Amino acid sequence: MGIISHDDATYHLHPSTKRKRPDDSGPLKLDHILSSNFEGHLARRQRYSIALLLASSVAQLQFTPWLRAGITKDDVLFFPYEDDDCSVSYHEPFIRQGFPLHYPGTSNAETNDYNFYSLGILLLELCFGRRLEDHPLRKKHPAETGEVKRAFDLMAALKWSQGVVDEGGDDYASAVKWCFWGSNNANQSWRGEIIKNVIRPLERCQEYFKAAAVS
């Protein structure tokens, strides 16, 4: 369909499967899909595929206007196909983004930490198939808002992340761990670091599913 350029980045637009118009059927938020109110089922393989796609998006779009700081499950949308009310393409998530008139004066380092912590929480939620706010570890703390909420979220997420090895295996656990701990040591080559420490391990998780399917 075309190409959009921004600074030294280039974005290619191409057609995909026709989807319903937003006024016909609203998109499904990842927040709803991971909640107990969701009547469908998101299999582990689908969840891990979404995790890889979201991590790749953070690696590609960090520090561009196309990715807000601190992406959450509320920002991740899925649209039904136009010809099937029940069919949702979970391998094609959309990331919602607004464009404020004025951007907050935060440093790249602060944005890095915020985005990687948020990504780590998303990976956790996709690993276990449930929302952080529904977990007893998070319910022990007040709901709060703003910076205080983020601090409580992080405290609960760090505790919850200790169970990732048993649930998702070593590779998935290493990806989550880097988002919370390794990203603090990421220098200006952070994109290479996230590819090495998050995307590659998540790709190996996908390879395990493929190997299991053919064995």
N, C-alpha and C positions, 0 to 999 in steps of 0.2 A: 504493500500500500504506500510505503514511503519511508523517509528517514527524517528524524528529528535530531538536531545537534544542539548541545549545550556546552559552552566552553570547549574543552578538548575531548568531550565524550560524544559518542554517536549512538543513537537508538534506532533500531530497525523495526518498522511496523509491518505486520503481515496478517492476512485474514485467518480466521480459525472457525471452528464449528459455530453455526448460528445459534444464538442464545435468546432466551426470552427478554423482552424489554423490561426494564426495571419496574414500570408501572403495571405490568402483567403479573409478575411474581417477584417479590423482593428477594434479594440474595440471602444465602445462608451464611451467617457469621460463624467463624471457627469457635467463638465463645459459646454459641448455642449448640454446636455439634458436640463439644466436649462436656456440655452440661447434662444433668440427669433428665432434663426435659426433652432431650432429643430422642425421637422415636426410631431413628435409623441406627445403623451400626457402621462405625468406622474401624476397619480392621487394622491390625498392627502394621501390616505392610503399607497400607495407605497412609497411616499416621507418620511412619518413618519417611515415606516419600515426600510428604508435605514438609517435614522437618528439613530435609535436604534442600528443597526448593526455597524455603524461607531463608536458610543460612546462605544460600547462593545469592539471593536477592540482597541481603545485607552486605555481602562482600562486593557486589557489583555497584550498589547504589549509595553506599555510605558517603556522606558529605555532598550529596547532590540534592536538589530540591524534590526529587522523586521519592525520597524516603524520610519520613518523619523520625525524630529522635524518640527512641523507646517504643518500637513496634510491639503491639500486643495482639492478642487473639481477636479483639474487636476490630482491628484493621484488616483482618484476613477474611476475604469474601469468596463465596462459591456461587455460581449462577447455574440454574437448571437449564437443560437443553430446551429449545423451543418446541420440539416435537414429542417430548416425554416429560410429564410432570414429576416422575419419580427418579429420573436420571440426573445425577449431579457428577460433574467431572472433577473428582478430587485431585487429579494430577495437574489441574490448571487453576491454582489459587490466584486471586487478584488482591493486590494490596491497596487499600484506600489511602489517599493522601490529600491533605488540604494544603493550600499555599497562603500562609499568613502574610499580611502586608509588611510586618516587621518581624524579623527573626530574633530570638533571644540571644543575648551576648554571652554565649558559652564557648569555652575553648574546645579545640578538637579533642583534647584528652578527656574532657568531661563528657563530650558527646560519645566518644569511643566507649567509655565505661558504661554509660547509660544504655547505649544500643546493645552492647554485648551482654550486660546483665539481663536486659529484656529478652534477648535472643535465648539466653540460657534458661529463663523461665518458660519460654515457649517450647523449647526442646523438652524440658521436664514434663510439661503438660501433655505434649504429644507422645512422650514415652509411656506414660501411665494412662493416657486417655481420660484425664480428668482435669478440672480447673484447680489452680492453686487456691483460690478463695474457698473452695469446697473441702479442702484438706484440713483435718484436725490440727495440724501444725500451724496453719494460718489462722484458724478460728480461735486459737489461744490468744491472739493479739487483737487489739481494737481495729476496726475497719479503717478509720482515719481517711485522710485525703492528702494529696500533694507529696511532699518530701517524706513526711512521716509514714505515709502508706507505703511508699517505695522502700523505705528502710525495713518495715515489718515484712513486706513481701520478700525482700532479699534474705532476711533472717530465716524465714520459713523455708524458702527455696534451697538455701544452703544445707539445711537439715534434711530436707526431703531428698536432695541429690545423693545422699549417702546410700540410697537404695537402688540407684540406677544400674549398677553393675549386675545385680541379681535380676533386675527386670529387663534390661536392654542389652546387657553384655558389655565387654570391655571397650569396644570402639565407641559405642554410643555414650558410655560413661565418660570417656576421655574428651569427647566433644563438649559435653555439658560442663565438665570440670574446667576446660580452657576458658569458656565464656565467663565463668565466675572468678577464676584465679589467674590463668595464664594471660588473659587480656591486659592485666595490670602491667605486665612487662613488655607489651607489644610496643615496638618503636615505630618509626615512620614506614616500615615495611609491613604494617599491620595486615594489609590485604594478603600478602604471601603467608603470614602467620595464620590467618583464619582459614585459608585454603588448606594449609598443611594440617592444622590441628582440629578443625571442625568439619570442613567439607569432605576431605579425604576419608576420615573415619565414618562419616555418614554414608559415603559412597560404598564403603566396604560392607556396611549393614545391608544396603540394597543388593550387593553381590551375594550375600548369604541367602537372601530370599530366592534369588535366581538359581543358585546352586541347589537349593532344597527342592525347587520346582522341577528340575530336570533329573534329580537323583531317584 
